[in-house]
Amino acid sequence: MTRKLTLTAGLIGLMALAACNTVNGAGRDLKSAGAAVSDASGQNGKK
């Protein structure tokens, strides 16, 4: 029973770490896409 709980906790931990990396990567992708759109429109966000 203890082995099963340890394995389950480990798998949940790995899935949580993978989700954090995925969200972080998606955020960087969106930031990059936003910068590309701003550059293409001639607005660089500075006033």
Backbone as CSV, one residue per row, in Angstrom:
resi,resn,N_x,N_y,N_z,CA_x,CA_y,CA_z,C_x,C_y,C_z
1,MET,0.828,-1.192,0.000,0.000,0.000,0.000,0.872,1.256,0.000
2,THR,1.922,1.272,0.810,2.811,2.431,0.891,3.527,2.659,-0.433
3,ARG,3.919,1.565,-1.060,4.606,1.672,-2.352,3.681,2.298,-3.403
4,LYS,2.425,1.914,-3.373,1.436,2.435,-4.313,1.230,3.943,-4.099
5,LEU,1.153,4.363,-2.842,0.992,5.785,-2.524,2.219,6.594,-2.953
6,THR,3.402,6.047,-2.730,4.631,6.729,-3.125,4.692,6.883,-4.640
7,LEU,4.354,5.849,-5.351,4.350,5.904,-6.814,3.337,6.923,-7.321
8,THR,2.160,6.940,-6.731,1.123,7.889,-7.125,1.569,9.328,-6.855
9,ALA,2.155,9.563,-5.698,2.630,10.912,-5.361,3.740,11.344,-6.315
10,GLY,4.621,10.434,-6.668,5.691,10.737,-7.616,5.152,11.091,-8.990
11,LEU,4.177,10.337,-9.452,3.587,10.608,-10.760,2.860,11.953,-10.775
12,ILE,2.167,12.265,-9.700,1.480,13.556,-9.616,2.502,14.692,-9.625
13,GLY,3.606,14.506,-8.909,4.661,15.515,-8.897,5.263,15.734,-10.280
14,LEU,5.531,14.666,-10.992,6.077,14.785,-12.349,5.102,15.486,-13.288
15,MET,3.828,15.165,-13.160,2.822,15.805,-14.009,2.723,17.298,-13.696
16,ALA,2.837,17.657,-12.424,2.776,19.069,-12.040,3.978,19.823,-12.614
17,LEU,5.148,19.227,-12.554,6.338,19.877,-13.120,6.213,20.036,-14.632
18,ALA,5.692,19.031,-15.289,5.517,19.113,-16.742,4.511,20.202,-17.096
19,ALA,3.461,20.339,-16.310,2.452,21.367,-16.570,3.059,22.760,-16.401
20,CYS,3.905,22.942,-15.389,4.550,24.241,-15.171,5.421,24.605,-16.363
21,ASN,6.178,23.640,-16.869,7.028,23.907,-18.029,6.196,24.229,-19.259
22,THR,5.081,23.558,-19.422,4.218,23.799,-20.571,3.613,25.196,-20.514
23,VAL,3.121,25.597,-19.375,2.520,26.923,-19.227,3.583,28.000,-19.401
24,ASN,4.765,27.767,-18.852,5.856,28.719,-18.992,6.237,28.879,-20.463
25,GLY,6.340,27.785,-21.176,6.675,27.831,-22.596,5.593,28.522,-23.414
26,ALA,4.343,28.272,-23.082,3.239,28.920,-23.792,3.267,30.423,-23.547
27,GLY,3.584,30.830,-22.328,3.687,32.261,-22.022,4.784,32.921,-22.825
28,ARG,5.924,32.260,-22.955,7.019,32.819,-23.763,6.623,32.903,-25.230
29,ASP,5.918,31.898,-25.729,5.466,31.909,-27.119,4.511,33.075,-27.370
30,LEU,3.569,33.293,-26.460,2.613,34.393,-26.617,3.324,35.744,-26.553
31,LYS,4.293,35.873,-25.678,5.051,37.118,-25.562,5.815,37.381,-26.863
32,SER,6.417,36.357,-27.406,7.154,36.480,-28.658,6.216,36.860,-29.810
33,ALA,5.052,36.236,-29.855,4.085,36.548,-30.905,3.591,37.986,-30.769
34,GLY,3.350,38.434,-29.557,2.925,39.814,-29.327,3.982,40.809,-29.754
35,ALA,5.243,40.505,-29.477,6.339,41.379,-29.892,6.436,41.428,-31.412
36,ALA,6.232,40.302,-32.074,6.293,40.270,-33.536,5.172,41.104,-34.142
37,VAL,3.981,41.030,-33.580,2.853,41.810,-34.080,3.116,43.301,-33.853
38,SER,3.639,43.649,-32.695,3.949,45.046,-32.407,5.012,45.584,-33.356
39,ASP,6.042,44.792,-33.604,7.095,45.212,-34.539,6.542,45.385,-35.948
40,ALA,5.679,44.468,-36.366,5.109,44.540,-37.713,4.198,45.743,-37.876
41,SER,3.546,46.191,-36.796,2.635,47.321,-36.888,3.353,48.659,-36.729
42,GLY,4.653,48.585,-36.386,5.422,49.820,-36.224,5.322,50.399,-34.828
43,GLN,4.660,49.718,-33.927,4.539,50.176,-32.539,5.373,49.248,-31.655
44,ASN,6.341,49.831,-30.964,7.183,48.990,-30.139,6.824,49.083,-28.664
45,GLY,5.715,49.714,-28.337,5.254,49.772,-26.957,5.835,50.910,-26.165
46,LYS,6.767,51.650,-26.736,7.373,52.785,-26.043,6.707,54.064,-26.488
47,LYS,6.500,54.963,-25.547,5.839,56.235,-25.866,6.837,57.360,-25.846
